[in-house]
Amino acid sequence: MGRLIDQSDGLAVYGGSLVRQLLQLDPDSRYVLFLASPTAARLFSDLPNAEPHVIACRSRLLWDQVLIPRLARRLGVDLLFNPKFSLPLLSRLPGIFIIQSCDWYVNPRNYPWWDNIYIRVMLPLYCHKAREVLAISQAALDELIRRTGLDFPCTGITHAGVGSRFNAVPDAAELRQFRGEYNLPERFILTVGRVLHTGLEGMPEYPGGNNERLLRAYREYRRRAPEPLPLVVVGKRVQDYLRARGFTRESLEGVQFLGFIPHERLHAAYQLADCFVLATLCESFGLPILEALATGCPAIVPNTCAGPEVAAGAARLIDPLSEEELTVALLEVTGSAALRERMRRAGLERAKRFGWTQAARKVLDSIDRVLAARSLETRVAALRR
């Protein structure tokens, strides 16, 4: 169930990369890919065991609960796997899904009331339906168990990985082109801002990116630092969001907004930056954290949710609710080349612990267990008849 692959966010990167790795590790199995667009289908055109089916439907509920089980039954599918949570509730097919977020429970004010109700009603039903549940991080799973009391049939953690371009051996010509195209300064602080809910239409803006605190902390950093570095912000409509909340040209001095950058080019921004800062309130995994570590970009990241799980001791952890902690961290990291070098080495070492292969193997193990159990159930039922 690959509808998430058409989203323009980290979930699309996760879903597309994980599914591709599954097909590469398991070439003898037939994978029927239910996708939302021909663009997503082309991502798997080189894999002979991929059988893409594009289902165009604006309604997520209709896509999940009616169209998918009907087509799956017609195509002889044995098991349904969704990299994002949801499964057809009335289908007889066994299902597996991955818990991608705990943010609805940690920061419910980031979501409209109807979305919070949907999650609280449907998530227990999906968990009851699933034969096995995986999670993108231990932190996301722990938060959901603590806040919901649900008994998740969780059997593994499927941490994300990064693509081969996210490395510490940059292409000099590519970096020159990227710097010139975006008119980047020689030295800068990088952040990836988020102000929109992704994958959903008609949603209000998303305040969980915590951009207001980060920008106020950066303004204080500029006041205290002897030679403050510019702040480069990647993300769609971040400047519009801040201007609508009272930030003026003067209060945004030293800030450069690049807008949306395609993920396949984003590695160049990390490779050019002096350091990276992420101030989001809760990351259920935090792909930008891993991307910074893998490129050797010293990272300042939240001490909430999965931030410590991903970064461990390789990043400077901060309380995202404390503007003072953000300011002090920016002063410390930008003010010491020796500290940045230690963080760079630690980040590269930490990033080696993550990869798409390990995530895909966890999914394959889960698929094998569920199909083996289903085969046994079928044989027992035949004997009883």
Phi, psi and omega in degrees: 000093191253032180300327183295342183294340179273357177286152179261062183205188181295331178294324177295318177298314180299308184297313181296317181292319181294314181296318179299318180293323176302312182294326180287324180282338187232063188292342184272355178261150177270126180246112175272117185256115176269113188235164185259352182205155175298331178300315178294323181297324181294339180296339185242016186293340182269000183256115186293338181267009177266130177236086185283142174227117181271125179240105181273116181201126182286333183275117178295321182295316178295319180300310183290312195266342183239304187291317182296307181297327179295312181290323178298319179295318181294329183268001177073036179289142180264333186204145176254132177235129177238119177295347177238156187288134172147146176212153174295120188285332184260001178283146176276352180289139174293151184222153176227139173219168182247128173287118183258344186203152171239006190295330179300327181269327180284316182229069185298339180290349177283354187230150176292160186301321184291329178288322176296320178295317180303312182298314185289334177276316190274326184302315176299325179293318178296320179295321178294324181288323187291141172285322175217152177234133174252166180223146182286340176203156176293325180297316179297317179296313182299318180297318180294318179296317182294321187269339182250333185073009180288151177263089182284127176282059187276134183236003180181159178250125183249070177307150178283169172234190176228158178287166184296338180290337179278087183216176183257019177238078188286160174271113186301318181294319178297319180293321178298317179296315181296315180298317180291320181297321182258006177053050184278145176290168181296321178230144181195162171263138181248140167221153175250108185266150177226126179230000182238148168285132183259149177080000183227136177264151176075015180270150175289175179294158186255109182278353184291349175293342173062031183294328181297313180296318181299317181291324176292321177295321178295322178298320177291323176301317179297326180290324186268331188284137178299318179225079185294143177272150173295156175252121179257125185248121174258131178153147184285126172061026180292318180297317178300318180301313182291319179298323179292344180252023170095001178283129183256175177300324179292317182286346176256020178299135180086000182255131178241123182260120181266346184074200181286135174237128178305142186300328182291353177246354189293334181303328182295325179295317178296318183293332180274335188286149172290321178200168182237140176230134176232125185242017182301152185288325181205122174249118179288337164222300180093066179304321177301329178297311181294323178298319177296313180299317185291335179266001181076024180266115180306132191239137171250118190223161182294148176269014182258161174048235188270003180307306179295328180294320181280312187277330185052231181266015186266000181224164175273113181273140179224156171280115184293348177272353183254108176296326180295318178297321177298314180299312181298318180297318178298318178297315182295311187288315180288339184271358184222109176295326180295318178296317179298322179293320177296317179294322179299311181296317179296322180294317179297321180292318180295321183296337180295341183281352184244151178181155181292333181295315181296322179294316181294324179295324176298319179293316179298320176300318180294317178300315181298318180296315183293317180291324177296317179295322180293321178297318179296318179299321180295318179294318179297317179298322179296320179295322181292331179286000000 
